[in-house]
Amino acid sequence: MELRRTLLAAGAVAATATAVLAGTSTAAAAAYSPPGGWDHIWRAADGTAVVYVEEHGDVIKLCDTKRNSFGAFLAVWKNGSIITNWTAGDGGCKTHQASEGKPYDLPEGVRIELRFHGTAGGPDTRQSFTNDH
């Protein structure tokens, strides 16, 4: 009986430690900020989404800033054609970067356009940059 209590207690401690560590790594990933800060930070016209860009490493982070039952949406364009798109959950953030390969490894020396919004049917906010890092 004593052995069973010891094993149950050990299992509970291990499960708690795993949950804490998993939560910490998720929080650390969501809180990523490049050394020296972001090259660009743009907010949707209606304040429902924010896009962060670090050109070195082609890091693009989309955050939904308003819990309105509609996640933020981002489309990445090059030369008038869409390269990729993604959403960030209701009130959350989603990041992609060049190390993930295509389509997130953006070409150098090319104008990249970002179109994003955070409301259903909301107008796109458009921002662009020349990917030169």
Secondary structure, 3 states (H helix, E strand, C coil): CHHHHHHHHHHHHHHHHHHHHHHHHHHHHHCCCCCCCCCEEEECCCCCEEEEEECCCCEEEEEECCCCCCCEEEEEEECCEEEEEEEECCCCEEEECHHHCCCCCCCCCEEEEEEEECCCCCCCEEEEEEECC
